[in-house]
Amino acid sequence: SLASTITIMDLMGYAQRINAQTYDTLTVFGIAGAFYLTVNGVLTLIFRQVEKKALAFEAA
């Protein structure tokens, strides 16, 4: 949770810097949001698989 908060702060910081240079707010923050959702989704799937394998011994 803490790592996610730090990462989103970094991502939004980069987006704000790019926005200050381009003034294309919707595109910049839209791409930042899509990037965040993609990375978050992939990591969620990976950790679900890891958790499933780690807890497989309980099902047996």
Phi, psi and omega in degrees: 000316179293318179297322178296319179295317179295318181296316180294325177295317178297314181299315179292327176297315177297318180297320179295320178296315179295320179298321179296332180275325188253337184058029178249071191302309185299315181294313183298309182285334174295316178293318178299318179294318178296319178298315180298314180296321179295310180298316180297318179296316179296314179297323177297315179297318180298312182290333174296317179295317179298316180296319180299317180290323181292329182260008182297330181294335180288331181284336183280000000 
